[in-house]
Amino acid sequence: MAKPRILLNLFHPTFAHSRGGKALAEAARQLPNLTFRDMYQEYPDLKIDVKQEQKLLLEHDLIVFQHPVRWYSGPALLKEWQDQVLQCGFAYPPGVGDKMNGKYWLTAVTTGGPQDAYRSGGSNNFTISELLRPFQQTATFCGMTWLPPFVVHSILPVTMGGISDEELARQAEEYRVLLDGIAIANG
Ligand SMILES: Cc1cc2nc3c(=O)[nH]c(=O)nc-3n(C[C@H](O)[C@H](O)[C@H](O)COP(=O)(O)O)c2cc1C
């Protein structure tokens, strides 16, 4: 077992004003085996350098997609990245189409809503795992291993019922420890 080469692709349209995502990113960036990319900074006009993105994917084992939940999914650039980068012949057949095979996908999200809202009968009606299924199936379709998502709920200002700074720091450290503890075969 070995430590994976981790690629953390951050998709956050308003990262300069972020509370949750910033805490998570700062914790994760302490890891020496992690490449961090702020995708909205890379591609403010949403024009993605597909070859560069595919090269980075090939150079890493574990791909972390970190983003705030926006309308029960991810920000627009994440969808654009999927559409452009996970091409037929690269990520899935025909042709070679197996370049993502054996890699790992970890989705790490923050939500404004509390954990209790994410259940049958709660205000969001579905669990976060259910809502993330399009990402799970994308990973599976590309031959990747889907890891259980890392989720931090209630990222609002503390005055509006958001989690405390201490609790956020604790969960950010949990994120760092999780990423640091992932080991893969033949890495
Ligand atoms: C356009 C938009 C859509 C959002 N949709 C959701 C949502 O579907 N569910 C939810 O819990 N929070 C939603 N939020 C709240 C964000 O998830 C929350 O502000 C973010 O996770 C906080 O993280 P940050 O401090 O890194 O910005 C939405 C926010 C915006 C601006």
The ligand as an ORCA input file, in Angstrom:
! r2SCAN-3c Opt
* xyz 0 1
  C     -26.556     29.667     -6.121
  C     -26.449     28.950     -4.824
  C     -27.070     27.718     -4.682
  C     -26.976     27.029     -3.469
  N     -27.598     25.819     -3.363
  C     -27.542     25.142     -2.185
  C     -28.160     23.871     -2.050
  O     -28.738     23.322     -2.990
  N     -28.098     23.250     -0.852
  C     -27.449     23.817      0.228
  O     -27.423     23.200      1.304
  N     -26.815     24.999      0.111
  C     -26.846     25.673     -1.060
  N     -26.193     26.865     -1.193
  C     -25.355     27.343     -0.071
  C     -23.889     26.962     -0.310
  O     -23.747     25.562     -0.399
  C     -23.032     27.480      0.837
  O     -23.117     28.889      0.819
  C     -21.588     27.050      0.688
  O     -21.461     25.661      0.798
  C     -20.762     27.692      1.780
  O     -19.400     27.368      1.571
  P     -18.279     28.508      1.472
  O     -18.143     29.146      2.825
  O     -17.036     27.790      1.058
  O     -18.740     29.497      0.424
  C     -26.261     27.575     -2.381
  C     -25.640     28.818     -2.533
  C     -25.729     29.508     -3.739
  C     -25.062     30.848     -3.866
*
